[in-house]
Amino acid sequence: MAAFVLPMLLCNAQKSDSGASALTAEQASKVAKILRQHNAMIEYCGCCETPAAKYIQISKVSHDSVSVTVTGTNIETGERYKKVVDVAEVWTPQLTSGSISKMQCVGLLAKINCDPCTNPSVPTGGIGKKMLELELDGLMEASGEKPAKEVKYDLKNQNRDLDAAKKISKRKVDNINKSLSKAPKPLKREAMPIKKLPKNTEE
């Protein structure tokens, strides 16, 4: 019983005025690093009397010596989200075979002594689809298979480069044709007169 209650007491003892767990500088850095690997998370208080989940699209993660702040958008409502998070109440998706298999507590992933009490369900429907898309996009960007979001394409420059390429190609073809026209013509073999062999007059 003591082994079960102790982690919860330690976690609750770390609560700051903001309601989030106070962290060490090393813990805050570790949690921020984990969250930056994801594009989506769930805020879920499993120890609350009436647990409720918020589904968040992550746009920025920052930290100081005692806390981690997440900035993003509530996927359900579209409202702006910015909060100093409690590591026992932040959950990130684990992907298996291209789908979300379960949600993982960031506090436990960072090996912080904290008890999340209960786990949130894996999101389904439109929210689950959106969170999966966000996570897959993050994986593609990390692997370099997808251009970064801030990359902008200049259509004028693209057209200018295409025109330049066409001109270079045409110039090469013209040079080849000129080279062929200047090549020496093959020598024609003129017909040689046929000499008649003398008849054998020996008898």
Rosetta constraint file for C-alpha pairs under 8 A:
AtomPair CA 1 CA 5 HARMONIC 6.27 0.50
AtomPair CA 2 CA 6 HARMONIC 5.78 0.50
AtomPair CA 3 CA 7 HARMONIC 7.36 0.50
AtomPair CA 4 CA 8 HARMONIC 7.55 0.50
AtomPair CA 5 CA 9 HARMONIC 6.31 0.50
AtomPair CA 6 CA 10 HARMONIC 6.17 0.50
AtomPair CA 7 CA 11 HARMONIC 6.12 0.50
AtomPair CA 7 CA 113 HARMONIC 6.07 0.50
AtomPair CA 7 CA 114 HARMONIC 5.68 0.50
AtomPair CA 7 CA 115 HARMONIC 5.96 0.50
AtomPair CA 8 CA 12 HARMONIC 6.08 0.50
AtomPair CA 8 CA 114 HARMONIC 6.23 0.50
AtomPair CA 8 CA 115 HARMONIC 5.26 0.50
AtomPair CA 9 CA 13 HARMONIC 5.96 0.50
AtomPair CA 10 CA 14 HARMONIC 6.52 0.50
AtomPair CA 10 CA 113 HARMONIC 7.31 0.50
AtomPair CA 10 CA 114 HARMONIC 7.14 0.50
AtomPair CA 11 CA 15 HARMONIC 7.06 0.50
AtomPair CA 11 CA 21 HARMONIC 7.01 0.50
AtomPair CA 11 CA 113 HARMONIC 6.70 0.50
AtomPair CA 11 CA 114 HARMONIC 4.93 0.50
AtomPair CA 11 CA 115 HARMONIC 6.83 0.50
AtomPair CA 12 CA 21 HARMONIC 7.57 0.50
AtomPair CA 14 CA 21 HARMONIC 5.26 0.50
AtomPair CA 14 CA 22 HARMONIC 5.39 0.50
AtomPair CA 14 CA 23 HARMONIC 7.86 0.50
AtomPair CA 15 CA 19 HARMONIC 5.74 0.50
AtomPair CA 15 CA 20 HARMONIC 5.62 0.50
AtomPair CA 15 CA 21 HARMONIC 4.46 0.50
AtomPair CA 15 CA 22 HARMONIC 5.97 0.50
AtomPair CA 16 CA 20 HARMONIC 5.83 0.50
AtomPair CA 16 CA 21 HARMONIC 5.99 0.50
AtomPair CA 16 CA 22 HARMONIC 5.85 0.50
AtomPair CA 18 CA 84 HARMONIC 7.59 0.50
AtomPair CA 19 CA 86 HARMONIC 7.35 0.50
AtomPair CA 20 CA 67 HARMONIC 7.90 0.50
AtomPair CA 20 CA 84 HARMONIC 6.59 0.50
AtomPair CA 20 CA 85 HARMONIC 5.74 0.50
AtomPair CA 20 CA 86 HARMONIC 4.22 0.50
AtomPair CA 20 CA 87 HARMONIC 7.55 0.50
AtomPair CA 21 CA 67 HARMONIC 7.65 0.50
AtomPair CA 21 CA 85 HARMONIC 7.90 0.50
AtomPair CA 21 CA 86 HARMONIC 5.30 0.50
AtomPair CA 21 CA 87 HARMONIC 6.84 0.50
AtomPair CA 22 CA 66 HARMONIC 5.43 0.50
AtomPair CA 22 CA 67 HARMONIC 6.16 0.50
AtomPair CA 23 CA 27 HARMONIC 5.79 0.50
AtomPair CA 23 CA 28 HARMONIC 5.84 0.50
AtomPair CA 23 CA 65 HARMONIC 7.35 0.50
AtomPair CA 23 CA 66 HARMONIC 4.49 0.50
AtomPair CA 23 CA 67 HARMONIC 5.81 0.50
AtomPair CA 24 CA 28 HARMONIC 6.14 0.50
AtomPair CA 24 CA 65 HARMONIC 6.19 0.50
AtomPair CA 24 CA 66 HARMONIC 5.33 0.50
AtomPair CA 24 CA 67 HARMONIC 7.96 0.50
AtomPair CA 25 CA 29 HARMONIC 6.20 0.50
AtomPair CA 25 CA 64 HARMONIC 6.95 0.50
AtomPair CA 25 CA 65 HARMONIC 4.11 0.50
AtomPair CA 25 CA 66 HARMONIC 5.70 0.50
AtomPair CA 25 CA 67 HARMONIC 7.97 0.50
AtomPair CA 26 CA 30 HARMONIC 6.22 0.50
AtomPair CA 26 CA 65 HARMONIC 7.77 0.50
AtomPair CA 27 CA 31 HARMONIC 6.14 0.50
AtomPair CA 27 CA 110 HARMONIC 7.08 0.50
AtomPair CA 27 CA 112 HARMONIC 7.29 0.50
AtomPair CA 28 CA 32 HARMONIC 6.12 0.50
AtomPair CA 28 CA 63 HARMONIC 6.20 0.50
AtomPair CA 28 CA 64 HARMONIC 6.92 0.50
AtomPair CA 28 CA 65 HARMONIC 6.56 0.50
AtomPair CA 28 CA 66 HARMONIC 6.21 0.50
AtomPair CA 28 CA 67 HARMONIC 5.63 0.50
AtomPair CA 28 CA 68 HARMONIC 5.91 0.50
AtomPair CA 29 CA 33 HARMONIC 6.18 0.50
AtomPair CA 29 CA 63 HARMONIC 6.74 0.50
AtomPair CA 29 CA 64 HARMONIC 7.92 0.50
AtomPair CA 30 CA 34 HARMONIC 6.38 0.50
AtomPair CA 30 CA 110 HARMONIC 6.15 0.50
AtomPair CA 31 CA 35 HARMONIC 6.27 0.50
AtomPair CA 31 CA 68 HARMONIC 7.30 0.50
AtomPair CA 31 CA 87 HARMONIC 7.64 0.50
AtomPair CA 31 CA 106 HARMONIC 6.68 0.50
AtomPair CA 31 CA 107 HARMONIC 7.23 0.50
AtomPair CA 31 CA 110 HARMONIC 5.97 0.50
AtomPair CA 32 CA 36 HARMONIC 6.12 0.50
AtomPair CA 32 CA 61 HARMONIC 6.23 0.50
AtomPair CA 32 CA 62 HARMONIC 6.60 0.50
AtomPair CA 32 CA 63 HARMONIC 6.48 0.50
AtomPair CA 32 CA 68 HARMONIC 6.35 0.50
AtomPair CA 33 CA 37 HARMONIC 6.79 0.50
AtomPair CA 34 CA 38 HARMONIC 7.42 0.50
AtomPair CA 34 CA 106 HARMONIC 7.32 0.50
AtomPair CA 34 CA 110 HARMONIC 7.71 0.50
AtomPair CA 35 CA 39 HARMONIC 8.00 0.50
AtomPair CA 35 CA 61 HARMONIC 6.97 0.50
AtomPair CA 35 CA 92 HARMONIC 7.67 0.50
AtomPair CA 35 CA 106 HARMONIC 7.76 0.50
AtomPair CA 36 CA 60 HARMONIC 7.72 0.50
AtomPair CA 36 CA 61 HARMONIC 6.36 0.50
AtomPair CA 37 CA 138 HARMONIC 7.62 0.50
AtomPair CA 38 CA 58 HARMONIC 7.37 0.50
AtomPair CA 38 CA 92 HARMONIC 7.16 0.50
AtomPair CA 38 CA 135 HARMONIC 6.23 0.50
AtomPair CA 38 CA 138 HARMONIC 6.62 0.50
AtomPair CA 39 CA 57 HARMONIC 5.89 0.50
AtomPair CA 39 CA 58 HARMONIC 4.99 0.50
AtomPair CA 39 CA 59 HARMONIC 7.10 0.50
AtomPair CA 39 CA 131 HARMONIC 7.91 0.50
AtomPair CA 39 CA 134 HARMONIC 5.53 0.50
AtomPair CA 39 CA 135 HARMONIC 5.51 0.50
AtomPair CA 39 CA 138 HARMONIC 6.15 0.50
AtomPair CA 40 CA 55 HARMONIC 7.46 0.50
AtomPair CA 40 CA 56 HARMONIC 5.64 0.50
AtomPair CA 40 CA 57 HARMONIC 4.54 0.50
AtomPair CA 40 CA 58 HARMONIC 5.30 0.50
AtomPair CA 40 CA 92 HARMONIC 6.75 0.50
AtomPair CA 40 CA 93 HARMONIC 7.50 0.50
AtomPair CA 40 CA 131 HARMONIC 5.88 0.50
AtomPair CA 40 CA 134 HARMONIC 6.42 0.50
AtomPair CA 40 CA 135 HARMONIC 6.53 0.50
AtomPair CA 41 CA 55 HARMONIC 6.14 0.50
AtomPair CA 41 CA 56 HARMONIC 5.34 0.50
AtomPair CA 41 CA 57 HARMONIC 6.68 0.50
AtomPair CA 41 CA 58 HARMONIC 7.11 0.50
AtomPair CA 41 CA 90 HARMONIC 6.80 0.50
AtomPair CA 41 CA 91 HARMONIC 5.52 0.50
AtomPair CA 41 CA 92 HARMONIC 4.66 0.50
AtomPair CA 41 CA 93 HARMONIC 6.77 0.50
AtomPair CA 41 CA 131 HARMONIC 7.94 0.50
AtomPair CA 42 CA 53 HARMONIC 6.34 0.50
AtomPair CA 42 CA 54 HARMONIC 5.52 0.50
AtomPair CA 42 CA 55 HARMONIC 4.69 0.50
AtomPair CA 42 CA 56 HARMONIC 5.97 0.50
AtomPair CA 42 CA 90 HARMONIC 5.86 0.50
AtomPair CA 42 CA 91 HARMONIC 5.02 0.50
AtomPair CA 42 CA 92 HARMONIC 6.44 0.50
AtomPair CA 43 CA 53 HARMONIC 5.61 0.50
AtomPair CA 43 CA 54 HARMONIC 5.04 0.50
AtomPair CA 43 CA 55 HARMONIC 6.60 0.50
AtomPair CA 43 CA 56 HARMONIC 7.47 0.50
AtomPair CA 43 CA 89 HARMONIC 5.51 0.50
AtomPair CA 43 CA 90 HARMONIC 4.79 0.50
AtomPair CA 43 CA 91 HARMONIC 6.36 0.50
AtomPair CA 44 CA 51 HARMONIC 6.64 0.50
AtomPair CA 44 CA 52 HARMONIC 5.94 0.50
AtomPair CA 44 CA 53 HARMONIC 4.64 0.50
AtomPair CA 44 CA 54 HARMONIC 6.63 0.50
AtomPair CA 44 CA 89 HARMONIC 4.93 0.50
AtomPair CA 44 CA 90 HARMONIC 6.31 0.50
AtomPair CA 44 CA 91 HARMONIC 7.26 0.50
AtomPair CA 44 CA 120 HARMONIC 6.59 0.50
AtomPair CA 45 CA 51 HARMONIC 5.49 0.50
AtomPair CA 45 CA 52 HARMONIC 6.73 0.50
AtomPair CA 45 CA 53 HARMONIC 7.45 0.50
AtomPair CA 45 CA 88 HARMONIC 7.57 0.50
AtomPair CA 45 CA 89 HARMONIC 5.01 0.50
AtomPair CA 45 CA 116 HARMONIC 7.31 0.50
AtomPair CA 46 CA 51 HARMONIC 5.69 0.50
AtomPair CA 46 CA 89 HARMONIC 7.09 0.50
AtomPair CA 46 CA 116 HARMONIC 5.72 0.50
AtomPair CA 46 CA 117 HARMONIC 5.19 0.50
AtomPair CA 46 CA 118 HARMONIC 4.57 0.50
AtomPair CA 46 CA 119 HARMONIC 6.29 0.50
AtomPair CA 46 CA 120 HARMONIC 7.31 0.50
AtomPair CA 47 CA 51 HARMONIC 7.26 0.50
AtomPair CA 47 CA 116 HARMONIC 6.47 0.50
AtomPair CA 47 CA 117 HARMONIC 5.20 0.50
AtomPair CA 47 CA 118 HARMONIC 6.79 0.50
AtomPair CA 53 CA 120 HARMONIC 7.42 0.50
AtomPair CA 54 CA 74 HARMONIC 6.92 0.50
AtomPair CA 54 CA 76 HARMONIC 7.95 0.50
AtomPair CA 55 CA 74 HARMONIC 5.85 0.50
AtomPair CA 55 CA 75 HARMONIC 5.58 0.50
AtomPair CA 55 CA 76 HARMONIC 6.81 0.50
AtomPair CA 55 CA 127 HARMONIC 7.63 0.50
AtomPair CA 56 CA 72 HARMONIC 6.46 0.50
AtomPair CA 56 CA 73 HARMONIC 5.60 0.50
AtomPair CA 56 CA 74 HARMONIC 4.68 0.50
AtomPair CA 56 CA 75 HARMONIC 5.53 0.50
AtomPair CA 56 CA 81 HARMONIC 7.57 0.50
AtomPair CA 57 CA 72 HARMONIC 5.41 0.50
AtomPair CA 57 CA 73 HARMONIC 5.16 0.50
AtomPair CA 57 CA 74 HARMONIC 6.36 0.50
AtomPair CA 57 CA 75 HARMONIC 6.18 0.50
AtomPair CA 57 CA 131 HARMONIC 7.61 0.50
AtomPair CA 57 CA 134 HARMONIC 7.68 0.50
AtomPair CA 58 CA 70 HARMONIC 6.94 0.50
AtomPair CA 58 CA 71 HARMONIC 6.21 0.50
AtomPair CA 58 CA 72 HARMONIC 4.52 0.50
AtomPair CA 58 CA 73 HARMONIC 6.80 0.50
AtomPair CA 59 CA 70 HARMONIC 7.83 0.50
AtomPair CA 59 CA 71 HARMONIC 5.82 0.50
AtomPair CA 59 CA 72 HARMONIC 4.74 0.50
AtomPair CA 59 CA 73 HARMONIC 7.65 0.50
AtomPair CA 60 CA 70 HARMONIC 5.98 0.50
AtomPair CA 60 CA 71 HARMONIC 5.03 0.50
AtomPair CA 60 CA 72 HARMONIC 6.52 0.50
AtomPair CA 61 CA 68 HARMONIC 7.20 0.50
AtomPair CA 61 CA 69 HARMONIC 5.86 0.50
AtomPair CA 61 CA 70 HARMONIC 4.75 0.50
AtomPair CA 61 CA 71 HARMONIC 6.33 0.50
AtomPair CA 62 CA 68 HARMONIC 5.85 0.50
AtomPair CA 62 CA 69 HARMONIC 5.25 0.50
AtomPair CA 62 CA 70 HARMONIC 6.60 0.50
AtomPair CA 63 CA 67 HARMONIC 5.67 0.50
AtomPair CA 63 CA 68 HARMONIC 4.25 0.50
AtomPair CA 63 CA 69 HARMONIC 5.90 0.50
AtomPair CA 64 CA 68 HARMONIC 6.64 0.50
AtomPair CA 67 CA 84 HARMONIC 6.58 0.50
AtomPair CA 67 CA 85 HARMONIC 7.55 0.50
AtomPair CA 68 CA 84 HARMONIC 5.58 0.50
AtomPair CA 68 CA 85 HARMONIC 6.08 0.50
AtomPair CA 69 CA 82 HARMONIC 6.97 0.50
AtomPair CA 69 CA 83 HARMONIC 5.43 0.50
AtomPair CA 69 CA 84 HARMONIC 4.23 0.50
AtomPair CA 69 CA 85 HARMONIC 5.98 0.50
AtomPair CA 70 CA 81 HARMONIC 7.63 0.50
AtomPair CA 70 CA 82 HARMONIC 5.60 0.50
AtomPair CA 70 CA 83 HARMONIC 5.58 0.50
AtomPair CA 70 CA 84 HARMONIC 6.49 0.50
AtomPair CA 70 CA 85 HARMONIC 6.85 0.50
AtomPair CA 71 CA 80 HARMONIC 7.73 0.50
AtomPair CA 71 CA 81 HARMONIC 5.53 0.50
AtomPair CA 71 CA 82 HARMONIC 4.28 0.50
AtomPair CA 71 CA 83 HARMONIC 6.72 0.50
AtomPair CA 72 CA 80 HARMONIC 6.06 0.50
AtomPair CA 72 CA 81 HARMONIC 4.95 0.50
AtomPair CA 72 CA 82 HARMONIC 6.36 0.50
AtomPair CA 73 CA 78 HARMONIC 5.85 0.50
AtomPair CA 73 CA 79 HARMONIC 5.68 0.50
AtomPair CA 73 CA 80 HARMONIC 4.65 0.50
AtomPair CA 73 CA 81 HARMONIC 5.08 0.50
AtomPair CA 74 CA 78 HARMONIC 5.02 0.50
AtomPair CA 74 CA 79 HARMONIC 5.28 0.50
AtomPair CA 74 CA 80 HARMONIC 6.32 0.50
AtomPair CA 74 CA 81 HARMONIC 6.16 0.50
AtomPair CA 75 CA 79 HARMONIC 7.89 0.50
AtomPair CA 75 CA 127 HARMONIC 7.06 0.50
AtomPair CA 75 CA 130 HARMONIC 7.99 0.50
AtomPair CA 76 CA 127 HARMONIC 7.18 0.50
AtomPair CA 85 CA 89 HARMONIC 7.40 0.50
AtomPair CA 85 CA 90 HARMONIC 7.01 0.50
AtomPair CA 86 CA 90 HARMONIC 6.55 0.50
AtomPair CA 87 CA 105 HARMONIC 7.37 0.50
AtomPair CA 87 CA 106 HARMONIC 5.74 0.50
AtomPair CA 87 CA 107 HARMONIC 4.52 0.50
AtomPair CA 88 CA 105 HARMONIC 6.35 0.50
AtomPair CA 88 CA 106 HARMONIC 6.85 0.50
AtomPair CA 88 CA 107 HARMONIC 5.22 0.50
AtomPair CA 88 CA 108 HARMONIC 7.60 0.50
AtomPair CA 88 CA 114 HARMONIC 6.15 0.50
AtomPair CA 88 CA 115 HARMONIC 6.45 0.50
AtomPair CA 88 CA 116 HARMONIC 4.91 0.50
AtomPair CA 89 CA 105 HARMONIC 7.08 0.50
AtomPair CA 89 CA 106 HARMONIC 7.95 0.50
AtomPair CA 89 CA 116 HARMONIC 6.53 0.50
AtomPair CA 90 CA 105 HARMONIC 5.89 0.50
AtomPair CA 90 CA 106 HARMONIC 5.77 0.50
AtomPair CA 90 CA 107 HARMONIC 7.51 0.50
AtomPair CA 91 CA 103 HARMONIC 5.71 0.50
AtomPair CA 91 CA 104 HARMONIC 5.09 0.50
AtomPair CA 91 CA 105 HARMONIC 4.51 0.50
AtomPair CA 91 CA 106 HARMONIC 5.67 0.50
AtomPair CA 92 CA 103 HARMONIC 5.46 0.50
AtomPair CA 92 CA 104 HARMONIC 5.29 0.50
AtomPair CA 92 CA 105 HARMONIC 6.67 0.50
AtomPair CA 92 CA 106 HARMONIC 6.80 0.50
AtomPair CA 93 CA 100 HARMONIC 6.01 0.50
AtomPair CA 93 CA 101 HARMONIC 7.54 0.50
AtomPair CA 93 CA 102 HARMONIC 6.11 0.50
AtomPair CA 93 CA 103 HARMONIC 4.65 0.50
AtomPair CA 93 CA 104 HARMONIC 6.28 0.50
AtomPair CA 93 CA 135 HARMONIC 7.88 0.50
AtomPair CA 94 CA 100 HARMONIC 5.65 0.50
AtomPair CA 94 CA 101 HARMONIC 5.89 0.50
AtomPair CA 94 CA 102 HARMONIC 5.50 0.50
AtomPair CA 94 CA 103 HARMONIC 5.92 0.50
AtomPair CA 94 CA 104 HARMONIC 6.74 0.50
AtomPair CA 95 CA 99 HARMONIC 5.31 0.50
AtomPair CA 95 CA 100 HARMONIC 4.52 0.50
AtomPair CA 95 CA 101 HARMONIC 5.70 0.50
AtomPair CA 95 CA 102 HARMONIC 7.52 0.50
AtomPair CA 96 CA 100 HARMONIC 6.21 0.50
AtomPair CA 96 CA 101 HARMONIC 5.71 0.50
AtomPair CA 98 CA 136 HARMONIC 7.97 0.50
AtomPair CA 99 CA 132 HARMONIC 6.68 0.50
AtomPair CA 100 CA 122 HARMONIC 6.97 0.50
AtomPair CA 100 CA 132 HARMONIC 6.61 0.50
AtomPair CA 101 CA 122 HARMONIC 7.10 0.50
AtomPair CA 102 CA 121 HARMONIC 7.59 0.50
AtomPair CA 102 CA 122 HARMONIC 5.65 0.50
AtomPair CA 103 CA 119 HARMONIC 7.36 0.50
AtomPair CA 103 CA 120 HARMONIC 6.89 0.50
AtomPair CA 103 CA 121 HARMONIC 7.38 0.50
AtomPair CA 103 CA 122 HARMONIC 6.29 0.50
AtomPair CA 104 CA 108 HARMONIC 7.80 0.50
AtomPair CA 104 CA 109 HARMONIC 7.29 0.50
AtomPair CA 105 CA 109 HARMONIC 6.29 0.50
AtomPair CA 105 CA 116 HARMONIC 7.27 0.50
AtomPair CA 105 CA 119 HARMONIC 7.98 0.50
AtomPair CA 106 CA 110 HARMONIC 6.10 0.50
AtomPair CA 107 CA 111 HARMONIC 6.27 0.50
AtomPair CA 107 CA 112 HARMONIC 5.30 0.50
AtomPair CA 107 CA 113 HARMONIC 7.59 0.50
AtomPair CA 107 CA 114 HARMONIC 6.54 0.50
AtomPair CA 108 CA 112 HARMONIC 5.72 0.50
AtomPair CA 108 CA 113 HARMONIC 7.35 0.50
AtomPair CA 108 CA 114 HARMONIC 7.01 0.50
AtomPair CA 122 CA 128 HARMONIC 7.50 0.50
AtomPair CA 123 CA 127 HARMONIC 6.31 0.50
AtomPair CA 123 CA 128 HARMONIC 4.41 0.50
AtomPair CA 124 CA 128 HARMONIC 4.19 0.50
AtomPair CA 124 CA 129 HARMONIC 6.88 0.50
AtomPair CA 125 CA 129 HARMONIC 6.24 0.50
AtomPair CA 126 CA 130 HARMONIC 6.10 0.50
AtomPair CA 127 CA 131 HARMONIC 6.16 0.50
AtomPair CA 128 CA 132 HARMONIC 6.11 0.50
AtomPair CA 129 CA 133 HARMONIC 6.18 0.50
AtomPair CA 130 CA 134 HARMONIC 6.24 0.50
AtomPair CA 131 CA 135 HARMONIC 6.22 0.50
AtomPair CA 132 CA 136 HARMONIC 6.12 0.50
AtomPair CA 133 CA 137 HARMONIC 6.05 0.50
AtomPair CA 134 CA 138 HARMONIC 6.28 0.50
AtomPair CA 135 CA 139 HARMONIC 6.39 0.50
AtomPair CA 136 CA 140 HARMONIC 6.29 0.50
AtomPair CA 137 CA 141 HARMONIC 6.20 0.50
AtomPair CA 137 CA 146 HARMONIC 7.92 0.50
AtomPair CA 138 CA 142 HARMONIC 6.14 0.50
AtomPair CA 139 CA 143 HARMONIC 6.22 0.50
AtomPair CA 140 CA 144 HARMONIC 6.19 0.50
AtomPair CA 140 CA 145 HARMONIC 5.23 0.50
AtomPair CA 140 CA 146 HARMONIC 5.49 0.50
AtomPair CA 141 CA 145 HARMONIC 6.10 0.50
AtomPair CA 141 CA 146 HARMONIC 5.03 0.50
AtomPair CA 141 CA 147 HARMONIC 6.61 0.50
AtomPair CA 141 CA 148 HARMONIC 6.30 0.50
AtomPair CA 147 CA 151 HARMONIC 6.77 0.50
AtomPair CA 154 CA 158 HARMONIC 6.32 0.50
AtomPair CA 155 CA 159 HARMONIC 6.22 0.50
AtomPair CA 156 CA 160 HARMONIC 6.13 0.50
AtomPair CA 157 CA 161 HARMONIC 6.01 0.50
AtomPair CA 158 CA 162 HARMONIC 6.16 0.50
AtomPair CA 159 CA 163 HARMONIC 6.18 0.50
AtomPair CA 160 CA 164 HARMONIC 6.23 0.50
AtomPair CA 161 CA 165 HARMONIC 6.17 0.50
AtomPair CA 162 CA 166 HARMONIC 6.28 0.50
AtomPair CA 163 CA 167 HARMONIC 6.29 0.50
AtomPair CA 164 CA 168 HARMONIC 6.24 0.50
AtomPair CA 165 CA 169 HARMONIC 6.17 0.50
AtomPair CA 166 CA 170 HARMONIC 6.17 0.50
AtomPair CA 167 CA 171 HARMONIC 6.12 0.50
AtomPair CA 168 CA 172 HARMONIC 6.28 0.50
AtomPair CA 169 CA 173 HARMONIC 6.43 0.50
AtomPair CA 170 CA 174 HARMONIC 6.22 0.50
AtomPair CA 171 CA 175 HARMONIC 6.20 0.50
AtomPair CA 172 CA 176 HARMONIC 6.30 0.50
AtomPair CA 173 CA 177 HARMONIC 6.29 0.50
AtomPair CA 174 CA 178 HARMONIC 6.20 0.50
AtomPair CA 175 CA 179 HARMONIC 6.16 0.50
AtomPair CA 176 CA 180 HARMONIC 6.27 0.50
AtomPair CA 177 CA 181 HARMONIC 6.25 0.50
AtomPair CA 178 CA 182 HARMONIC 6.29 0.50
AtomPair CA 179 CA 183 HARMONIC 6.33 0.50
